[in-house]
Amino acid sequence: MTKYRNPPIPQGRGRQPLATEVVSPLQRAMTAHQSGRLSEAETLYRDFLRKSPHHPNALHFLGVLLAQRGDVIGASDLFRRASKAEPMNALFHSLLGKALLSLNRHAEALPAYEAAIKLNPTFVEALYGRGVALLGLKRLSEGIENFDTVLRLQPANLDALYNRATASLQLGKYAEALTGFDAILGKKRDHAEALNNRGTALRKLNRSAEALESYDRALQIRPRHIPILINRATVLQDMGRMNEALETDDLILSLAPDAPDALYNRADTLRELKRYDEAAVTLERLRNKDPKYSYALGHLMHAYLSTCEWSKESELASALINGIANDEPCLMPFLSLVHLESPEAQLRCARNYVSNKYPVAPEPLWQGERFTHAKIRVAYLSADFHNHATAYLMAELFEIHDRQKFEISAISFGPDGDGQMRSRLLDAFDVFDDVRTRSDLDVARLLREREIDIAIDLKGFTGGCRPGILSHRPAPIQVNFLGYPGTTGAGYIDYIIADNELIPASDERYYSEQVVRLPDSYQVNDRQRSVSSDLPKRSEVGLPESGFVFCCFNNNYKIRPAMFAIWMRLLTRVEGSVLWLLEDNPAARKHLTAAAVEHGIAPERLVFASRLPLDAHLARHALADLFLDTLPCNAHTTASDALWAGLPVLTCTGNTFASRVAASVIKSADLAELVTHTPDEYESLAYKLATSPQLLADVRNRLSHNRHTCPLFDTERYRTNLEAAYERMWRRYQEGLPPMGFSILAADQQ
C-alpha cells in the first residue's frame, strides 16, 4: 500500500533589511538561512537563543532549518518549545505535528494538529496533517471525514483526494475508493500511485481485466516499481494467467532477488501451477531471508507434502505447532485441517487468522431485529456454484428444499461458468445473485436488505472464500456448513453443521461455533450424479489384467509416510496386487515411486491415474477392488464418490473433524464395519478384505443393493433433517435466545 503523503513544512520567510537599518542577530541568521548558508545560520540561531531561549520565531526558524537538514527529532523539540512560548500561533502547533508525523509518532501528532485547528479552523495544512495522523492511528472513517473538510476548502487538493481514496480502499469501500482514484486521474493522468491503488480497488471488485490495465498504465510511468509489479503478478494469477504471473514474479526477483513479497507470490504462483517442488525451493529462499514471513512456513510444509517429499515433515510440523502456540501467523486454517492432528491447535490457528484477516466489523448490520416472513429466508454463500465438488454434492438439495417453508437464495462470488451444472443451479434457487464485482460490505448489505434469516457459508477458508461478508453480521443466524471440515474460529459464525461421528461431545470446546448434529452424515449427496456407461478396460488405464487393485484417489498431499508404509506392506503380502493413485503432479509421482522402491516394491506396482471429468472418473472406480483412505485427513467428497460408484472404502479415524469425515460417510452408507480406529486394525482389515473374495463380494453387493436407500444417498431424508435444523435455529432466534447446540433425531426416533 502506498504510504500517505505528509504535508510539507512551511518554510520561514524573513523580510530583507534595508541597508540603512541596524541588522539584528536574528535577522542575520534569517538572511544566512534564506541564502542557503545553513551551518552559519544554525550557529547564529543558537547564539541568539542562548541569550533569548524562549524567542518563538528563533525557535521556529531553527526548527525549520534542522528539519531541512534531516534532524527531525531536534526540530520537533524546537517546535514544541515554540508552541509553548507562543501558544496562540497555529503554525507552530502544525509544524510540531508535522515533525512528529515524520517520526511516525501519530498519537502525539494528533493533538498538536488539533491545537492548530482550534486556533484556525480553516488551516488546510493542519487539517491535512490531522487526517494523516488519523489514518496512521487506523481511525480511517474519521480520517475520511477530515479529508472531506480539506476538500471543501481545497477541492483540487490531490493529496487529500489520494489519502481519502486510500482510506476507503483500506475500509473495503472499493467502489468509493475507485471513484476517488478516478477523480485524481481526471486531474493528473500520470499519477502512478493512484493508478496502482485504482488497480487494487478494481481487483477487489473482481474487475480483473480493468485492474491489469490500470497496473500496466502505472508501470508505463514507473516501469521498475516493485509494488506495482507485485500487484500485476497477483491479478494475473487471479485471472488464471499463471505463466504470465510467473514471468512478472521472475522480473521482480531479477530487480530485487530477496524481496520477500515477490518470493512469496512466486511460490504461490508455482503452487497454482502444481509445480510444488519449485515452490518449495522458492519458499526455502524466503524462509532464509525472512523466517517469520506470514504463512510461508505452512505453505512450505504443504508444498513438500504435495510432492510427497516427507523428509522435512517432522521438523516443519514441530515449528508450526510452536508457532501456533505463540499465536504466530504461520499456517493458514485450511492447511491446519489437513496437516495437524490436534483440534485444539486447529482452533487456535483459525482464531489467530480470523483476528488478523477477518475481524468482526465494529458496526454489525443486523442489530437484533426479528424478521417476520411467511417463509424462512436462507442464503447459501459460495464461490462454487459451477462444476465443483460442492455443487456436485448439493445441487439436488437446492432443488428439493421445501418451498412452502423456505425461500432459498444463492450468493455467488465465484466464476460464472457456462456448463450444465451452472444452468442447473441457476434454476435451483429462488434468487441467484452474482456478486463477484461487489465488496464484502456491499454483499453484506444486500443480505441485510433482503432480511435473510439464515446465512450459510459453504466455503470457510477454502479457495475463493470471502469470510469478510459475514464479519459484518448481516444475518441473525450465520452457519458454517459442508465446504470447510473444521471450526472457523470466528465469533460471528453461530453454528457448525456436523453429526455424531464428526464432533464428539468432549471436543465441542475446540469449536467456536455451536455444534448442530444431524442424525446421519453431515454430508449431503446428489442422487443425480451420473456414472459414465463407457467403462474403460484395465489396460486402457495402466492396470494389469489381473490382480487385486487397491486404490486411493485422494489428493497426493493427504498421503503420509505411516499410511504409505501400510500400503506397501499390503502390496508385499497380497501377491499380484497394485496400488492405483491419483497423479496430481510429476514430483509426487517421482517421490512415491522412489518410496515404494525403498519398501521393496517394484515401481510398476504403483499405477497413476490422470484427472477426468466426473462421470468418467466415477466409472473407472469399477476397475478397483478396495479404496484405501488416508490419515490424518480423510477422503471427503472422494469417499462418497467411490461409494456412489460401488467401490467399498476402508478408513481409519483420527482426532479431528477432517479425520472423521470418511467414517461419517461410510457409516451413513450402512458399512460401519469398514471404519477402523487404529492403524493396526486398518491394515489387518485391508489384508482380510483383499484375501477373502467372498467377504469383499458381500460388502460390494450390500453397497450396490443399499446405494439408493441408505441414508448417505437419500437426499430427501437429508433435506428433512437439515430443514429441521434450520427451523430449530430460527425458533431460538425468534424467541430471543442465543445460539445453542442441539441434535436432530432421525425420523424413526422422533
Helices and strands as residue ranges (DSSP letters): H 25-34, H 38-51, H 56-68, H 72-85, H 90-102, H 106-119, H 124-136, H 140-153, H 158-170, H 174-187, H 192-204, H 208-221, H 226-238, H 242-255, H 260-272, H 276-289, H 296-306, H 313-325, H 333-339, H 343-357, E 376-382, H 389-400, E 406-412, H 420-428, E 431-434, H 440-449, E 454-457, G 470-472, E 477-480, E 495-499, G 505-510, E 514-518, G 538-541, E 549-552, G 556-558, H 561-573, E 578-582, H 586-598, G 603-605, E 606-609, H 614-620, G 621-623, E 626-628, H 637-644, E 649-652, G 657-659, H 661-668, G 672-674, E 675-676, H 679-691, H 693-706, G 711-713, H 715-734, E 742-743, G 747-749
